[in-house]
Amino acid sequence: MKSKTIILCTIFMVVSISFFGQVVYTCQYKSDADVKVYVSKYKSDADLVVYKCKYKSDAVGNNGLWYFAQYKSDAKKKIYFVDYKSDADLIIYFSDYKSDAGWQKKDKQHLMY
């Protein structure tokens, strides 16, 4: 009985992590995107601080750890980078440090689920 519970919990955790992973694909057309994104030069302007992960397995949770997929079918979210802040659904700032990643404004968090 105990081993079945452990196995079920492990499966649930793996499925949960993969479901909420931030694997994104950059679209060529605005109309194809789930979220329109503007990249800010300043961390203080951002809704979300993003760290680009080198490996897909590192992009877990809805906390700014993004892996850029090569194919649209591999992504959880399709994004389009806009030139103007006023056109964006989400304003991000790219950080060189994984520890900086995270939401600055939690009210936009639903956009990346």
C-alpha positions in Angstrom: 0.0 0.0 0.0 2.8 2.4 1.0 4.7 1.8 -2.3 1.6 2.5 -4.4 1.2 5.8 -2.6 4.8 6.8 -3.2 4.6 5.8 -6.9 1.4 7.8 -7.4 2.9 10.9 -5.6 6.0 10.7 -7.8 3.9 10.5 -11.0 1.8 13.4 -9.9 4.9 15.5 -9.2 6.4 14.8 -12.6 3.2 15.6 -14.4 2.7 18.8 -12.4 6.2 20.0 -13.2 6.0 19.3 -16.9 2.5 21.0 -17.1 3.6 24.2 -15.5 7.0 24.4 -17.3 7.9 27.6 -19.1 8.7 26.2 -22.5 8.1 29.1 -24.9 8.1 29.4 -28.7 8.7 32.8 -30.4 6.1 33.3 -33.2 6.7 35.3 -36.3 3.2 36.7 -36.3 1.4 38.5 -33.5 -1.9 36.7 -34.3 -0.3 33.3 -33.6 0.8 34.2 -30.1 -0.8 33.5 -26.8 1.1 36.4 -25.1 2.6 39.6 -26.6 5.8 40.4 -24.8 7.9 43.6 -24.5 11.5 43.4 -23.3 12.4 46.2 -20.9 15.9 47.6 -20.5 15.2 48.1 -16.8 14.3 45.4 -14.2 12.1 47.8 -12.3 9.7 48.2 -15.3 9.2 44.4 -15.7 6.2 42.3 -14.7 8.5 39.2 -14.9 12.3 38.8 -14.7 13.2 36.0 -17.0 16.3 33.7 -17.1 16.9 31.8 -20.3 17.5 28.1 -19.5 19.9 26.1 -21.5 18.0 22.9 -20.9 14.3 22.2 -21.1 14.3 20.3 -17.9 15.4 23.5 -16.0 12.3 25.4 -17.1 10.0 24.4 -14.3 7.3 26.3 -12.6 5.7 29.6 -13.5 8.6 31.6 -12.1 10.5 33.1 -15.0 12.7 30.2 -16.0 12.2 30.0 -19.7 13.4 27.5 -22.3 13.0 28.6 -25.9 11.7 25.7 -28.0 12.8 25.3 -31.6 9.3 24.0 -32.6 5.9 25.4 -31.8 4.6 21.9 -30.9 7.1 21.6 -28.1 6.1 24.8 -26.4 3.5 25.5 -23.6 3.2 29.1 -24.6 3.6 30.9 -27.9 5.0 34.5 -27.5 5.5 37.4 -29.8 8.0 40.2 -29.1 6.5 43.6 -29.7 8.4 46.9 -30.2 6.3 49.0 -28.0 5.4 48.6 -24.3 1.9 49.7 -24.9 1.3 46.8 -27.3 2.4 44.2 -24.7 0.4 41.9 -22.5 3.5 41.2 -20.4 6.7 43.2 -19.8 9.8 41.2 -19.1 13.4 41.8 -18.3 16.1 39.2 -19.2 18.6 38.5 -16.4 21.9 36.8 -16.6 21.3 35.2 -13.2 18.9 32.3 -12.5 18.4 33.6 -8.9 16.9 36.9 -10.2 14.0 35.1 -12.1 10.5 35.7 -10.8 7.4 37.7 -10.8 7.6 41.4 -9.9 3.8 41.9 -10.4 1.8 38.8 -9.5 -1.4 40.1 -11.3 0.1 39.1 -14.6 1.0 35.5 -13.5 -2.1 34.0 -15.2 -0.7 34.9 -18.6 1.9 32.2 -18.4 -0.2 29.3 -17.1 
